[in-house]
């Protein structure tokens, strides 16, 4: 009896422990996760909202991680912590990185979203939240769904990593052309989860909802693990009736979709160039064999084909291309099955051999399409190894005659090399991931290019009525894909005419269509199914994608101009692209400092303490001075020498020059890593003479001006906390206005806007490029080459990587220097300043009109502090300092100037 009672108690006790284990919630609990996606005419707008609570008795780290589709651009992100919202800011990549580094060095928690390559996509941010606190993460991204193999695919990654009480996915689709079919798929769906999925479909609209309960999410009723781990996919296609495609218009922007069907297929001449070097050994070469055997089965009887395999030697299967007969296909399959991997990688020799084979091919059908498909997993190690030389030689050999498709197997391959080579030769590049389905990836790619049905497609629109037209000429159209063209209707058109010219296998085609603008705009009046001006955002998205793609294969001179246009659109429409980043910074609350021993405030130095640290960079030894928690100031104290990256000493400096470990300067020092063998310095004694011989304020001012008719210079610094855009000069008599924008993370100006009234010209000067606007026409100028132009008497000239000058007769000359060290910024100054009128105003302009010194005379060079009275009557306390002179006319040495800190 006692044994049975003891056993019962043990079982009961175990059940209690098990029940507690099952009911126990994680310390960081996601109590709500909502994915809301609206797709309007292929353009998808997705918002992911995650709500998290910290159930622990202490601060914990909450993480928000999302995997994005490859082609998606993040447009917004925010964190809401205890009711306070911390929004993300999209900035130029370098500025965002600087702001992020600054936030981290100051002990703030910061999340950085950065795309380093258009093929990689991941968003990850963590933030520390106090006990019992809640945080809401909200991420928004947009993408244009691409039609492949006759369908559009919306991919949503689902990985909450825990059970979620309120989990929901909502997908709304609106396609005015009509929805041909709709299907959903998932890698984690079970019979129980299927019950949580609902689909509603009518002629033009669809709604998919997935809302599983906690019990439905569980892998096992006794355990707390979730089934929701994988992909949730929606696939569909639209109905097509008009032969010239479908045109849609919203608020003056149009998009034209063109996807002809059921047309005769062009015969193909295909050479497969296959890497069989040593790095392909094992599963890679086996998967390649499997894929090629399947691809051989998909060749059409009218196609011609051949194989070239390569390691350090190039081997041609046959001396010419062969028709895809049963006998030839069987012979090719036997070759494929014997492929083995060893040796080096002669990519250049293999590609040039393929081009040569196509050049001398005989018996090919006249009206056919020739292409080369390269598969490699590595970089060139044999033959020609310089990738730039290979790209140049291959492009010269192909000379626009054939299309080159490059497949990069895995991540050891130089993908940028393959991508540039493919885009320069009318093809595309694709990464093949080293997964179990690699053979299916290879086979899927071939299926996309297996059925060319049109060549030399031209989409024509009225030239005088369309602005910002995206790419409208295409070499080849493959069945199952789609051509998309977008632009802005500049004139008041009632009818938008379209003409399509193309070459099919059997004839030359001309297709015409007319779109009634007002009728087309009526289609989208139901705002419930669209998100704002979606066609305008679609146009911006498509323009950015095409500019970036064009920049990959462009010459260096044009590349920066293309990237500048893409950057401008990215910032204007708030897209995180390869040129921009997003920063979210959450200042820590005081009560949380105890959990952050490296916070700047914890071990901050007393006031009036001088902190020094030594930095070795590429060309100089620099000393950083920090006083009263100011920003560091760089002092050149050594002779030039060569090093591979900056290095900072870890040892303390003796005496009053000790580097305090708790200071922000030391934190910046500790973050700078080193390569190679270079000496560390524990004292600055050997450099003391050099330090004392130079002025302390050896840095560039934000603005520098020479007072008219006075031998005095003013160095002006504007408090960037007040505003980032500043009106610097406005002179109504001169018809000239100049404004500037301070950089984020760079305490200097990174943009100046010069506006002339007569002639009406606007010049926007950035650190990456220059935009000149006149009569609604935009011209981009690059810093990488010298150029000049004259617009109605206004001469604009660019000196390569040095300056831009704008001069007009009888008007002040505006000059802007491009300063490259330590951070890219712009330096503004004026020539012929005696031409300013008495009416000139602005943060800078006020000092050009009868500025007067107080107390001491103008010639008192020994004065340290003075008063300067502007024309407005305001007085400014000024201090004599030495500053670097960014003016090109200067000798490059530090100059004495009166320094003013100004709050506009």
Secondary structure, DSSP 8 states (H G I E B T S, - for coil): -HHHHHHHHHHHHHHHHHHHHHH---SEEEEEEEEEEEEETTEEEEEEEEEEEE-SSS-EEEEEEE---TT-EEEEEEEEETTEEEE-EEEEHHHHHHHHHHHHHTT-EEEEEE-SSTT---EEEEEEE-TT-EEEEEEEEEEE---BTTBEEEEEEEE-SS--SEEEEEEEEE-TT-EEEEEEEESS--HHHHTTEEEEE-SSEEEEEE---HHHHBSSTTS--BS-EEEEEEEEEE----TT-EEEEETTEEEEEE---S----EEEEEEEEE-SGGGTTHHHHHHHHHHHHHHHH--TT-EEEEEEESSSEEESSSS-EE--HHHHHHHHHHHHT----S---HHHHHHHHHHHHHT--S--SSEEEEEEEEESS---SS---HHHHHHHHHHHHTTSSEEEEEEESSSS-HHHHHHHHHTTT--EEEE-SSTTHHHHHHHHHHHHS-EEEEEEEEEE-GGGEES----EEEEEETT--EEEEEEE-S--SEEEEEEEEE-SSSEEEEEEEEEHHHHHHTT--GGGS-SSHHHHHHHHHHHHHHHHHHHTS-HHHHHHHHHHHHHHHHHTT-B-TTEEEEEEE---GGGGGG-TT-TTTS---TT-EEEEEEE-SS-EEEEEEETT---EEEE-S-----SS-EE--S--SGGG---TTSHHHHHHHH----S-----S--GGGHHHHHTS-S--SB-SEEEE-TTSS-EEEEEE-TTT-SEEEEEEETTTTEEEEEEE-SSSSSEEEEEEEETTTTEEEEEESS-EEEEETTEEEEE-TTS-EEEEETTEEEEEETTTEEEEE-TTS-EEEEEEE-SSS-EEEEEEESGGG--TT-BSTTGGGGTT-EE-SS-TT-TT-SEEEEE-TTS-EEEEEEEEEB---TTS-SS-EEEEEEEE--
